[in-house]
Amino acid sequence: MLVRKDGILKANIPSIPVVNPVGSGDSMIAGMTYSIYNDFGLEEGLRMACACGMANAMEEKTGFVQSQIIKQLLNEIHITSID
């Protein structure tokens, strides 16, 4: 979830095979930072943050993500607004 003053955005994420979740929070922050740097909107930023965190959790190596996995996950994450 992403809380903002005019409402809440909720990410609906798919189930994934979790191998090693260590570093997934850091990967989420990296995804959001990348999104802010590249002027993505908040919805796309939340989607990218979730995809990066999930991609990290799917890998054995901590702090490692594969760009093709992120791209695949981006298509499977749906953002809804809770107002």
N, C-alpha and C positions, 0 to 999 in steps of 0.2 A: 504494500500500500504506500501511496505517496500522499501526504496530507498537505494541503495548501489552504490559504485563507478563504477561498471561494468553493471549496469542496474537497472530496477525496477521490483519488484514482486507485482502482484495485486491479491488480494483474491476476488474470486467470491463467495459470500455468499448467502444462501437461505433466503427466507422471514421467519420470526419467529413472534410469538405472543409476543409483548413487554409489560411486566407488570410493571417493575421498572428499568429504565436504570441507576439509580444512582450507581456508583461504577464499571460500566462496563469498563471504561478506566483503572482503577486500576487492574481489573481482567485480562485485556489484558496484562498488564505489568507483572503480576504474571505468566500468561501462557508463555510469552516469556522468563522470568527468569527461569522458570522450564525447558524450552526447551534448553536454553544455558547450564544450570547446567548438564543436561543429554545428552549433546553433540548431540542434534538434528541438522539437517541442517537448513539453513535459511528458506527454503520452509516449512518444517515441523514446525518450530518455528512460522512462520506467521500463519499457519493453527491452531496451538494450541492456539496462542494468540487470534485469532478471535473466536474460539470455546468457550474459557473461558469468553470472553466479552459478547458473545451472550447468553451463559448459565446464566450468572448473570442477564441479562436484562429480562430473562424469569421468574425470581423468584420475589416474593413479598418482600422477605427479602433482604436487601442490603448486598452485599458482600458474598452471598451464591450461591454456584453452586453444581450441582449434577453430579458425575462422569459419570453416564450412559448417561446423556444428552450431556456432552462433547464428549464422544465416538461416539454418534450418529451424532453430528454436524461435527466431524472430517471427516466423510465419505461424507458429503454433501458440504464441502468447497473445491473449486478447485482453484489452484494457477496457474497463467499464468505469463509469462515473457514479459515485455515490454522493448525492447532494442532500 
